[in-house]
Structure formats: structure tokens, C-alpha cells
Amino acid sequence: MEKLCARWVPRLLTVDQKLIRKNISTANLALYKRNPSEFLRRFVTVDETWVHHYTPETKEQSKQWIGPGEPTPKKAKTIFSANKVMATVFWDARGIIYIDYLKKGKTITGQYYADLLQRLSHEVKIKRPHLAKKKILFHHDNAPAHTSIVAMAKINDLKFELMPHPPYSPDLAPSDYYLFPNLKKWLGGKRFADNEEVIEAVNGYFEELDESVYRDGITRLEHRYEK
């Protein structure tokens, strides 16, 4: 007999939720495999994340080299700063399309999100003209603002083709499994005086990423749908 630590997962799915996840993954995988290049041309995803004025380094980042016989270095535990800004990031296989930074005192309601979708449509016409005569293959998770009546009506009005997303499945959301973890790793150990510095840093980070980085994040969906 041995003692093991349980692996943390976001949520234990019910039998019905597992079936829904399997069916949606199968359908989305078929859509991808039908024409991968066209999928990557049309696919646009969005998600929200908090960006703190201070993000602690990961355990991996804080590792130090020590010589033989040297004492193990001690490090005080650090925590995320209370000050933070919410970023809503729309992106695709070519890069960032639009980022909204939530103003202090505001919350993301269905109407607020619907207004962002309208702004996305405007940005797409400028930055992705190849989509002018094609339906955007749009992906988001099942957050209340995303699935609100007003937001769904806006998606229909904009003629986006909405990809289904399984419940409680952040591992099938490119922002959650790829874009944001890489951003948070880059932010590790950095301090910012205010929201303006945070916004400037985040925008600069995304602008410097090569297009191949974004493409890699989206193409990983194929393997994840196959699991």
C-alpha cells in the first residue's frame, strides 16, 4: 500500500457532462479535420483573465543553482497583488485582434460583452479582411455573460458561426490552456505601479510574439479534441 496525492482538476464531471464533452469534442474535431487550413483562417476565440500589478514567479522560475555543501536557499512566500485589471482577449491563429481592459467599477454583463462583440466585428474588418465574405468560426466558454440572451442575439446578428464548448472544460479553451498561462509566466516577478503600466506591458508582450506562437496554440486543439 502506498500513499498518493490526488491530482487537482477544475471540476469532476457527471456522466451526462462527460457524454456532452465527448460529443462536442468529436463534432469539433471533425470540423477541424475537414479542412484544417480553413479552420485556422476562420477560428476566433476569446476569454477573460485578471492581470495583477504583481504576479509571483512560478516554482520553476524561482529555482536557484547551488554548489555542493551549500545550504538550500530560503524564500518567503509571495502572493498576487490586490490591484488588478481584467483583460478580455480576442485572438486567432495570426495574433491578437482586440483586447478590452475593464474600467474600475465595471463588471462584464451580457450587454457589456455584446458591445465587445460588436467592437470585435469592427476590428475584424480592419485586421482580418479575408473574413469579410466568410463566417467567423467563433469560440468562447460558457460564462454567464457569454451565454446571456443579449450576447447570443448579438452573435446571431453578426452572423458568427458559434462553436459549442463543453461545460467545465478549460482544457479545451486555447486561452486557458495556452495563451494565459504563458502570459502569467512572463509576468512572474514583475511589478507595475498602476493599470496603465500593466496594460502597456501586456500589449507589448503580445505584440512581440511571433505569429507561429498563436498558430501553435490553436492547432493544439486537434490533439485535445482527440483525448
Buried (B, 14 or more C-beta within 10 A) or exposed (E): EEEEEEEEEEEEBEEEBEEBBEEBBEEBBEBBEEEEEEBBBBBBBBBBBEBBBBBBBEEEEEEEEEEEEEEEEEEEEEEEEEBBBBBBBBBBBBBBBBBBBBEEEEEBBBEBBBBBBEBBBEBBEEBBEEBEEEEBBBBBBEBEBBBBEBBBEBBEEBEBBBBEBBBBBBEBBBBBBBBBEEBBEBBBEBEBEEBEEBBEBBBEBBEEBEEEBBBEBBBEBBEBBEE
